[in-house]
C-alpha cells in the first residue's frame, strides 16, 4: 500500500512539473505578420491545430543574405505555388546556408 501511495505521489508531482514546463506563459509570443501571412521564425505555433500544406526551400545561393531578403524570397516562392496557407515557419539547416519555409494552414 505504501508503494502505491509513493508511486501515485511521484506520478502526480512529475505530471505537474511537465505541465508547468509545457504550458509556461513565458513560452508564448505574438508573431509578426507580413503581407497577410503569419511568420514563425525559429519557433512553432502554440496552436497545434494546423496542417502542413507545403514547403519551399532556398539553397546556398542566398547564403549571407539578410533575414528580410530570405523571408521575402520564401514568401514569394510560396505564393507562386497557389497553395492556400495562413503562415510560414522559417527554418535553416543549422549552418545558416540552406533555408526552408514550412507552409501551414490553421483548421
N, C-alpha and C positions, 0 to 999 in steps of 0.2 A: 504494500500500500504506500509506503514511504517513497519507493522508487517511482510509482506512478505520479505522485504529487510533485516530486522533484522534476521529472520529465515534463509535466504539464506546466510548471512554473518556468522552466528553462525555455520551453517552446513559446510560451506567451511573451516572455521577455525578448526573445530573438525576433518574433513577429513584430513587436513594437519597434525595435531598433531598425529593422529592414524597412518597415512602413515609413518611419520618420525620415530615413535617408532617401527613399524614393520620392516621397511627396513633400520634400522640404520646400518651403516657399522661396528659398534662396536660389532654387534651380529654375525659376520661371523668369521669362523676359518678354518684352514686346519686340517683335521683329519688324524690320523695315519693309516698306512696300515700294516697289519700283515698277513703273509702267503698269500698274494694276496687279502685279504679281507679288506674293509674299516671298521674301528672300531669307532663307535659313542658312547662315554661313557658320560653319563649324559647330552646328547644333542640329537638333532634331525637334520637330513639333511636339509639344506636350500633349496635344490632342492626337492620339494614335489612331483615330478613326479616319484614315485616308488610304487611298490606293496609289501605288506607284504605277504611273501610266506611260512612262518613257524615261529615256536617259540620253543626254548629249555629252560629248567629250570634246575637249580641246587638247591637242598634243603639245609637243615641246616647242612648236612654233611660237607659242605665247609665253614661253619661259622668260621671266624678267619683266613682264608687263604688270601694270598696276592692277590692283583688285578691281577697281572700277571698270577697266577695259575688259578684264576677264568676265566679270558679271554681265556686262553689256553683250559681249560676243556669245556667251552661253544662252542668254535670253533670246537673242536674235536667231540663233540656230534652232532653239526650241520652238519659237513661234512659226518658223518656216515649215515645221512638220505638220501643222494644222491639228495637233493634239490639244484637246481642251484640258488645261491644268490651272490650278489655283496658286501653286507655289513651286519653288525650286530649292532643293537642298544642295548647296555648293560644297564640294569636297575636292581635296587634292590627294595625290598618292603618297603623301608624306615627304616627298622630295621637293615639292614646290614646282615641279616641272610638268606634270600632267594633271589636268583639271577635268572634273565632270559635274554635271548638273542632273540631279535626280528629280524628275517631274512628278509632282503629286497632285491628286485631286481629292478634296475632302468629301466625305459621304454626307 
